[in-house]
Amino acid sequence: MAGFFKKLINKITNTAEIDWDDLEAELITGDLGVNLSLEIVSELQDLGRKVSAEDVVETTRTKLSALFPEDSPALQPRTDDKPAVLLLVGVNGTGKTTSTAKLGHLLQSQGYSILLAAADTFRA
């Protein structure tokens, strides 16, 4: 997700005025979904002032954070001695590989044995 915000900030910082259609397209391309992207753009337009890159990032983070409960349950170890399988799916360039490595590192540090496998339909 950090790569998404960096790309978004660079795009906004390099423009004199935000093109709302471009921002909406960037958010949708970032895999936020149409409804959430429209909510973010609408909220930013309602500010009634010039919108900064920080405004965009803060509004996006706030909206995303609201989607996830703070008391999310922790991963529970399996009790049936079968492997747990996690599947990460997303559009190109959204940080799946980085997130997978971070998740693997976290699980290893908690004593889990991990195996990572990757399958790309396209790799530049």
C-alpha positions as CSV (number, residue, x, y, z in Angstrom):
1,M,0.0,0.0,0.0
2,A,3.0,2.3,0.6
3,G,3.8,2.2,-3.1
4,F,0.3,3.2,-4.0
5,F,0.4,6.2,-1.7
6,K,3.9,7.2,-3.0
7,K,2.6,7.0,-6.6
8,L,-0.5,9.0,-5.7
9,I,1.5,11.7,-4.0
10,N,3.9,12.1,-6.9
11,K,1.1,12.4,-9.4
12,I,-0.7,15.0,-7.3
13,T,2.4,17.0,-6.3
14,N,3.4,17.4,-9.9
15,T,0.2,19.1,-10.9
16,A,-1.0,22.7,-10.3
17,E,-4.6,21.6,-9.8
18,I,-6.1,18.2,-9.1
19,D,-8.0,16.7,-12.0
20,W,-10.8,14.9,-10.2
21,D,-11.3,12.4,-13.0
22,D,-7.6,11.5,-13.0
23,L,-7.7,11.1,-9.2
24,E,-10.7,8.9,-9.4
25,A,-9.0,6.8,-12.0
26,E,-5.9,6.5,-9.9
27,L,-7.9,5.4,-6.9
28,I,-9.8,2.8,-8.9
29,T,-6.6,1.6,-10.5
30,G,-5.1,1.2,-7.0
31,D,-7.8,-1.4,-6.4
32,L,-9.9,0.7,-4.0
33,G,-13.1,0.0,-5.9
34,V,-15.5,2.4,-7.6
35,N,-17.7,3.2,-4.6
36,L,-14.8,4.0,-2.2
37,S,-13.0,6.0,-4.9
38,L,-16.1,8.1,-5.5
39,E,-16.6,8.7,-1.8
40,I,-13.0,9.9,-1.4
41,V,-13.2,12.2,-4.4
42,S,-16.5,13.6,-3.1
43,E,-15.2,14.2,0.4
44,L,-12.1,16.0,-1.0
45,Q,-14.3,18.2,-3.3
46,D,-16.5,19.1,-0.3
47,L,-13.4,20.6,1.5
48,G,-14.1,23.8,-0.4
49,R,-10.4,24.7,-0.7
50,K,-7.4,23.7,-2.7
51,V,-6.6,20.1,-1.9
52,S,-3.1,19.0,-1.1
53,A,-1.4,15.6,-1.5
54,E,-1.6,15.2,2.2
55,D,-5.4,15.8,2.2
56,V,-5.7,13.0,-0.4
57,V,-3.5,10.6,1.5
58,E,-5.2,11.3,4.9
59,T,-8.7,11.0,3.5
60,T,-7.8,7.8,1.7
61,R,-6.2,6.3,4.8
62,T,-9.2,7.3,7.0
63,K,-11.7,5.8,4.6
64,L,-9.6,2.6,4.3
65,S,-9.1,2.3,8.1
66,A,-12.8,2.6,8.7
67,L,-13.3,-0.6,6.6
68,F,-11.3,-2.7,9.0
69,P,-12.3,-3.2,12.7
70,E,-9.5,-2.4,15.2
71,D,-10.2,-5.6,17.1
72,S,-9.6,-7.9,14.2
73,P,-8.9,-11.4,15.4
74,A,-5.3,-12.6,15.3
75,L,-4.3,-15.6,13.1
76,Q,-5.0,-18.8,15.0
77,P,-2.8,-21.8,14.5
78,R,-4.4,-24.8,12.9
79,T,-5.1,-27.7,15.2
80,D,-5.4,-30.4,12.5
81,D,-1.8,-30.5,11.4
82,K,-2.7,-29.4,7.9
83,P,-1.0,-26.4,6.2
84,A,-2.8,-23.1,6.1
85,V,-3.0,-21.6,2.6
86,L,-3.1,-17.8,2.1
87,L,-3.8,-16.4,-1.4
88,L,-2.9,-12.9,-2.3
89,V,-4.5,-11.5,-5.5
90,G,-4.4,-8.0,-7.0
91,V,-3.5,-5.9,-10.0
92,N,0.1,-5.3,-11.1
93,G,2.2,-3.0,-9.0
94,T,0.1,-2.9,-5.8
95,G,2.7,-4.5,-3.5
96,K,1.6,-8.1,-3.3
97,T,5.2,-9.4,-3.4
98,T,6.3,-7.0,-0.7
99,S,3.3,-7.7,1.5
100,T,3.9,-11.5,1.1
101,A,7.5,-11.1,2.2
102,K,6.5,-9.0,5.2
103,L,3.8,-11.5,6.1
104,G,6.2,-14.4,5.7
105,H,8.7,-12.6,7.9
106,L,6.1,-11.9,10.6
107,L,4.9,-15.5,10.7
108,Q,8.5,-16.8,10.8
109,S,9.3,-14.6,13.7
110,Q,6.2,-16.1,15.5
111,G,7.7,-19.6,15.1
112,Y,5.7,-20.7,12.0
113,S,7.3,-22.7,9.2
114,I,6.5,-21.0,5.9
115,L,6.7,-21.8,2.2
116,L,6.2,-19.1,-0.4
117,A,5.1,-19.9,-3.9
118,A,4.4,-17.4,-6.7
119,A,2.6,-17.6,-10.0
120,D,2.4,-14.6,-12.3
121,T,0.4,-14.5,-15.4
122,F,2.8,-11.7,-16.5
123,R,6.0,-10.5,-15.1
124,A,7.8,-7.6,-16.7
